[in-house]
């Protein structure tokens, strides 16, 4: 799930995140949110969602809060190409455009939903081209390029902070593996996957750092070693963290008239 990487980028603790994936009490949601519902309020990461496109209207709400309270903040909402066909995106973009809310919608277009090419189910598969219908700018960029991704977000974050309203971005990327462990990915050829692997952003960015002399081989290897150690520590923390107690079944909820309402 894409919500595994984003909280780490925001500064989330790897061990606490891993414990949540393990369903342990040391996790961000005490092991009760799990893989699809990671959340780290401290670092302003407000959750992954099991409902396809469920995060899209919430992003407009966060952006409205920022504008209403006079905060110099921008809401960034990530979703996949399949979620782009949910009607809630159109409704949210309409509201965000009308109220000029500071929100960046980022469609991470990896070309396939659960197993269907976006071109098979979309009259306009270039998702960013839907934006002008709402008077909103739309732009595609190379989502497999670290620098291009940084520059796109920086550019449009300034646009939002200048009070010019939302934007719809399309990060052109690719999913190497199946949608899930049970997905054999028979809807594409092995040759296609291997060809796309040549554009892997990690080795590509490594080559750029070396070419521009921003880092040496030794420095990059040291970073890799440090990351491996961090992952091992995260796994150890998750392993050592206990499972939630039975008392947690009714915490973080309000019981009224025999029914439980999540709060």
VMD Tcl script that draws the C-alpha trace (Angstrom):
set ca {
  {0.00 0.00 0.00}
  {1.19 3.49 -0.81}
  {0.48 4.60 2.75}
  {3.47 2.55 3.94}
  {6.01 4.84 2.30}
  {4.43 8.23 2.80}
  {4.51 8.34 6.63}
  {8.20 7.38 6.56}
  {8.83 10.31 4.23}
  {7.01 12.53 6.72}
  {9.29 11.39 9.54}
  {7.29 8.56 11.11}
  {9.12 6.07 13.32}
  {9.84 2.87 11.38}
  {9.45 0.64 14.44}
  {6.06 2.05 15.40}
  {4.92 1.76 11.81}
  {6.13 -1.85 11.55}
  {4.38 -2.74 14.81}
  {1.13 -1.47 13.31}
  {1.65 -3.71 10.28}
  {2.16 -6.60 12.70}
  {-1.07 -5.72 14.54}
  {0.82 -5.07 17.77}
  {0.03 -2.66 20.57}
  {3.22 -0.67 19.92}
  {1.83 0.46 16.57}
  {0.50 3.90 15.67}
  {-3.09 2.73 16.16}
  {-2.29 0.16 18.86}
  {-2.38 -2.53 16.19}
  {-6.03 -1.88 15.37}
  {-5.57 0.06 12.13}
  {-3.20 -2.20 10.29}
  {-1.74 -1.97 6.82}
  {-4.51 -0.01 5.15}
  {-5.16 2.52 7.92}
  {-1.79 3.84 9.01}
  {-1.93 7.28 10.62}
  {0.66 9.53 12.28}
  {-0.95 12.75 13.44}
  {2.29 14.07 14.97}
  {3.89 14.22 11.52}
  {0.70 15.39 9.78}
  {0.06 12.11 8.00}
  {-3.66 11.58 8.28}
  {-4.12 8.04 7.19}
  {-4.41 5.44 4.52}
  {-7.93 4.33 3.63}
  {-9.44 0.98 2.74}
  {-12.21 2.62 0.70}
  {-11.02 3.41 -2.82}
  {-10.90 7.19 -3.06}
  {-12.04 7.61 0.55}
  {-9.21 10.03 1.29}
  {-10.07 12.44 -1.53}
  {-12.88 14.44 0.15}
  {-11.00 14.42 3.45}
  {-8.09 16.21 1.78}
  {-10.45 19.00 0.77}
  {-11.55 19.18 4.39}
  {-7.98 19.52 5.65}
  {-7.33 22.19 3.02}
  {-10.48 24.04 4.11}
  {-9.27 23.95 7.70}
  {-5.91 25.41 6.69}
  {-7.55 28.24 4.76}
  {-10.22 28.94 7.40}
  {-7.66 29.06 10.21}
  {-5.14 31.11 8.24}
  {-2.52 28.35 8.32}
  {0.29 28.31 5.78}
  {-0.32 24.64 5.00}
  {-1.11 22.60 1.89}
  {-3.00 19.31 1.84}
  {-1.52 16.70 -0.51}
  {-3.80 13.84 -1.46}
  {-2.41 10.69 -3.09}
  {-4.52 8.12 -4.92}
  {-4.15 5.62 -7.74}
  {-5.37 5.62 -11.33}
  {-8.32 3.37 -10.48}
  {-9.52 5.80 -7.79}
  {-9.44 8.60 -10.37}
  {-12.69 7.22 -11.78}
  {-14.51 7.60 -8.48}
  {-17.13 10.33 -8.62}
  {-15.94 11.76 -5.33}
  {-12.84 13.14 -7.09}
  {-15.01 15.26 -9.36}
  {-17.17 16.46 -6.48}
  {-14.16 17.33 -4.33}
  {-12.32 19.11 -7.13}
  {-15.41 21.18 -7.86}
  {-15.67 22.29 -4.23}
  {-11.91 22.86 -3.89}
  {-11.87 24.94 -7.07}
  {-14.89 27.02 -6.07}
  {-13.41 27.81 -2.66}
  {-9.80 27.95 -3.90}
  {-8.63 25.45 -1.32}
  {-4.88 24.75 -0.95}
  {-4.92 21.09 -1.99}
  {-2.72 19.14 -4.40}
  {-4.35 16.03 -5.81}
  {-1.66 13.57 -6.90}
  {-2.73 10.60 -8.97}
  {0.03 7.98 -8.84}
  {-0.78 6.45 -12.21}
  {0.95 3.06 -12.34}
  {-1.18 2.14 -15.40}
  {-3.07 -0.72 -13.81}
  {-5.78 -0.84 -11.17}
  {-6.38 -4.19 -9.54}
  {-5.76 -5.78 -12.93}
  {-7.10 -3.45 -15.59}
  {-5.22 -1.04 -17.81}
  {-6.46 2.50 -17.15}
  {-6.92 2.98 -20.90}
  {-9.56 0.21 -20.97}
  {-11.86 1.92 -18.49}
  {-11.25 5.63 -19.04}
  {-12.47 7.71 -21.95}
  {-9.63 10.10 -21.11}
  {-6.80 7.99 -19.66}
  {-4.58 11.07 -19.26}
  {-5.99 11.86 -15.85}
  {-4.48 15.34 -15.49}
  {-6.48 16.47 -18.53}
  {-9.68 16.29 -16.48}
  {-8.66 19.29 -14.39}
  {-9.44 22.16 -16.82}
  {-13.13 21.25 -16.67}
  {-13.10 22.69 -13.16}
  {-10.91 25.65 -13.99}
  {-8.06 23.84 -12.26}
  {-4.56 23.37 -13.69}
  {-3.48 19.81 -14.47}
  {0.00 18.53 -15.13}
  {1.73 15.19 -15.64}
  {5.30 14.52 -14.57}
  {7.76 11.63 -14.44}
  {6.88 9.89 -11.20}
  {9.93 7.64 -11.65}
  {12.24 10.63 -11.31}
  {13.02 11.89 -7.80}
  {14.01 15.38 -8.92}
  {11.03 15.80 -11.24}
  {8.72 14.74 -8.42}
  {10.27 17.20 -5.98}
  {10.11 20.06 -8.47}
  {6.48 19.39 -9.36}
  {5.32 19.42 -5.74}
  {7.42 22.49 -4.88}
  {6.03 24.40 -7.86}
  {2.40 23.67 -7.11}
  {2.72 24.03 -3.35}
  {3.67 27.66 -3.99}
  {0.65 27.94 -6.30}
  {-1.60 26.78 -3.46}
  {0.04 28.99 -0.85}
  {-0.43 31.97 -3.15}
  {-4.17 31.45 -2.85}
  {-4.69 30.19 -6.41}
  {-6.57 27.06 -5.44}
  {-6.08 23.34 -6.13}
  {-4.19 21.43 -8.80}
  {-4.42 17.91 -10.22}
  {-1.06 16.22 -10.79}
  {-0.43 12.91 -12.49}
  {2.72 11.06 -11.46}
  {3.48 8.66 -14.30}
  {4.87 5.57 -12.63}
  {4.75 1.77 -12.82}
  {3.91 -1.13 -10.54}
  {6.46 -3.95 -10.88}
  {4.65 -6.52 -8.78}
  {1.07 -7.74 -8.74}
  {-1.63 -5.74 -7.02}
  {-1.53 -8.24 -4.16}
  {0.19 -11.50 -3.27}
  {-2.58 -13.39 -5.09}
  {-2.17 -11.35 -8.30}
  {-0.20 -13.25 -10.96}
  {-0.31 -10.13 -13.17}
  {-1.32 -12.10 -16.27}
  {-2.75 -8.92 -17.77}
  {0.72 -7.79 -18.89}
  {3.79 -9.42 -20.37}
  {7.03 -10.21 -18.59}
  {8.85 -8.29 -21.32}
  {6.86 -5.17 -20.44}
  {7.77 -5.44 -16.76}
  {11.46 -6.01 -17.51}
  {11.54 -3.04 -19.85}
  {9.96 -0.82 -17.20}
  {12.49 -2.02 -14.61}
  {15.16 -0.16 -16.56}
  {13.49 3.03 -15.34}
  {13.61 2.12 -11.63}
  {13.87 5.46 -9.79}
  {16.24 4.22 -7.07}
  {19.23 3.15 -9.19}
  {18.46 6.01 -11.57}
  {18.74 8.57 -8.79}
  {21.83 6.84 -7.44}
  {23.50 7.29 -10.82}
  {22.52 10.96 -10.84}
  {24.02 11.56 -7.38}
  {27.28 9.96 -8.46}
  {27.37 11.78 -11.80}
  {26.74 15.19 -10.18}
  {29.26 14.32 -7.44}
  {26.66 14.91 -4.73}
  {27.74 11.65 -3.10}
  {30.42 9.00 -3.34}
  {29.95 5.23 -3.61}
  {31.14 4.90 -0.03}
  {28.60 7.45 1.22}
  {25.74 5.74 -0.61}
  {26.77 2.34 0.71}
  {26.84 3.79 4.22}
  {23.29 5.06 3.74}
  {22.16 1.63 2.55}
  {23.77 -0.04 5.56}
  {22.11 2.44 7.91}
  {18.71 1.84 6.31}
  {19.11 -1.95 6.57}
  {19.98 -1.56 10.24}
  {16.93 0.66 10.76}
  {14.68 -1.95 9.11}
  {16.13 -4.72 11.29}
  {15.52 -2.61 14.40}
  {11.96 -1.91 13.27}
  {11.25 -5.62 12.79}
  {12.78 -6.42 16.19}
  {10.62 -3.75 17.85}
  {7.49 -5.10 16.16}
  {8.35 -8.68 17.17}
  {8.87 -7.64 20.78}
  {5.72 -5.52 20.98}
  {2.79 -7.39 22.59}
  {-0.52 -8.00 20.92}
  {-3.38 -5.68 21.95}
  {-5.21 -6.75 25.08}
  {-8.86 -7.74 24.94}
  {-9.67 -4.46 26.69}
  {-8.72 -2.64 23.48}
  {-11.82 -4.02 21.74}
  {-13.89 -1.23 23.21}
  {-11.37 1.60 23.54}
  {-11.37 4.56 21.13}
  {-15.11 3.98 20.74}
  {-18.26 5.35 22.33}
  {-20.85 2.80 23.41}
  {-24.42 4.09 23.22}
  {-27.65 2.12 23.38}
  {-25.75 -1.09 22.89}
  {-24.13 0.09 19.67}
  {-20.52 1.11 19.13}
  {-19.72 4.34 17.32}
  {-16.14 4.92 16.25}
  {-14.77 8.30 17.29}
}
mol new
graphics top color blue
foreach p $ca { graphics top sphere $p radius 0.5 }
foreach p [lrange $ca 0 end-1] q [lrange $ca 1 end] { graphics top cylinder $p $q radius 0.2 }
display resetview
